[in-house]
Amino acid sequence: MATLPFSDQEFKKISSIMYEAAGLSYNDSKKSLIHSRLAPRIQKLGLGGFPEYIAILEDESEAAEFQMAVDLLTTNETYFFREPKHYDLLQEELARLGNRSSIAVWSAASSFGDEAYSTAMLMSDMQVMGKIGPDWSILATDISHRVLLSAKEAVYPEDRLRAVSPERLRRYCLRGDGPSQGQVQLQDKIRSRVQFGQLNLCKPFSGMGPFDVIFLRNVLIYFDPPTKSEVVDRVLAALKPGGLFFLGTAEGRVPCSTPITTVIPGAFRKTA
Ligand SMILES: C[S@@+](CC[C@H](N)C(=O)[O-])C[C@H]1O[C@@H](n2cnc3c(N)ncnc32)[C@H](O)[C@@H]1O
């Protein structure tokens, strides 16, 4: 298939559309990445080239295609109990919160829901052991409608649950057979504990929280430094004072105005 031409001007236009709408930031070194992610889509749609695709991205009635472009330009990689030390700390934190009236957790760039459902398994176990009460909730949000639909289905390739203990697999999962072999379906008792919703972290939002714990892991990589700080402050506004805040360990500490202290790598406590 012939390579689709992609001018610097078209690259700048797509970068600016993605930056304005979703905070995704691409410097000049990312031109070939954008080309390689979007050109197959343009060809699949039977369009003439990037100018036609840009027109679609700018057309507000083409929200679904805009979503598709965001999906193609970001990675949704995630898996259950990613960064186990974060879940060890979460368990200590939940035990500390104990049987207080309610506990609220937010997975703020949830992708396919692995992070939220891992948390639900942990919280269910703690409830059964009497370490927390029954009144707990988990909200999972993402910009991508597609990943949210799949998250609600809660069907995963087995490999994504490689860090889930055999006891939890028995307690919370159903293994597929026949044509579903190699897939795992989460049981309703876990699925029903997570609420999913669409949210763009780069736009102002209201009515969120307050949460006791927030995960904002492995999403800031797409944003430039001012957007990272803006998003972190916006998200931290929904965290209770004293609440726990997780970033991806590799993301380091992001400058922000909200006072936080480091607990362990990638985990912070809001101090005021
Ligand atoms: C790599 S996944 C992270 C999943 C999970 N938090 C983890 O650490 O395993 C990044 C997610 O961020 C989402 N995302 C990208 N830009 C976003 C935005 N502006 N607002 C909300 N979510 C966004 C993507 O759709 C993707 O599902």
The ligand as a MOL file (V3000), in Angstrom:
LIG
                    3D

  0  0  0     0  0            999 V3000
M  V30 BEGIN CTAB
M  V30 COUNTS 27 29 0 0 0
M  V30 BEGIN ATOM
M  V30 1 C -1.7290 3.3440 29.7920 0
M  V30 2 S -3.4160 3.5520 30.2390 0 CHG=1
M  V30 3 C -3.3020 3.5510 32.0180 0
M  V30 4 C -4.1990 2.5280 32.6560 0
M  V30 5 C -4.0200 2.3260 34.1660 0
M  V30 6 N -4.1830 3.5630 34.8870 0
M  V30 7 C -2.6940 1.7090 34.4830 0
M  V30 8 O -1.8030 2.3940 34.9800 0
M  V30 9 O -2.5230 0.5140 34.2280 0 CHG=-1
M  V30 10 C -3.6980 5.2840 29.8560 0
M  V30 11 C -5.1640 5.6410 29.6980 0
M  V30 12 O -5.2750 7.0620 29.7160 0
M  V30 13 C -6.3780 7.4130 28.9170 0
M  V30 14 N -6.3020 8.8520 28.5850 0
M  V30 15 C -5.5020 9.4760 27.6870 0
M  V30 16 N -5.7600 10.7990 27.6610 0
M  V30 17 C -6.7410 11.0170 28.5800 0
M  V30 18 C -7.4480 12.1800 29.0220 0
M  V30 19 N -7.1910 13.3890 28.4990 0
M  V30 20 N -8.3990 12.0370 29.9710 0
M  V30 21 C -8.6770 10.8040 30.4970 0
M  V30 22 N -8.0450 9.6740 30.1230 0
M  V30 23 C -7.0850 9.7790 29.1780 0
M  V30 24 C -6.2410 6.4850 27.7180 0
M  V30 25 O -7.4970 6.3380 27.0380 0
M  V30 26 C -5.7560 5.1880 28.3820 0
M  V30 27 O -6.8310 4.3020 28.6190 0
M  V30 END ATOM
M  V30 BEGIN BOND
M  V30 1 1 1 2
M  V30 2 1 2 3
M  V30 3 1 2 10
M  V30 4 1 3 4
M  V30 5 1 4 5
M  V30 6 1 5 6
M  V30 7 1 5 7
M  V30 8 2 7 8
M  V30 9 1 7 9
M  V30 10 1 10 11
M  V30 11 1 11 12
M  V30 12 1 11 26
M  V30 13 1 12 13
M  V30 14 1 13 14
M  V30 15 1 13 24
M  V30 16 1 14 15
M  V30 17 1 14 23
M  V30 18 2 15 16
M  V30 19 1 16 17
M  V30 20 1 17 18
M  V30 21 2 17 23
M  V30 22 1 18 19
M  V30 23 2 18 20
M  V30 24 1 20 21
M  V30 25 2 21 22
M  V30 26 1 22 23
M  V30 27 1 24 25
M  V30 28 1 24 26
M  V30 29 1 26 27
M  V30 END BOND
M  V30 END CTAB
M  END
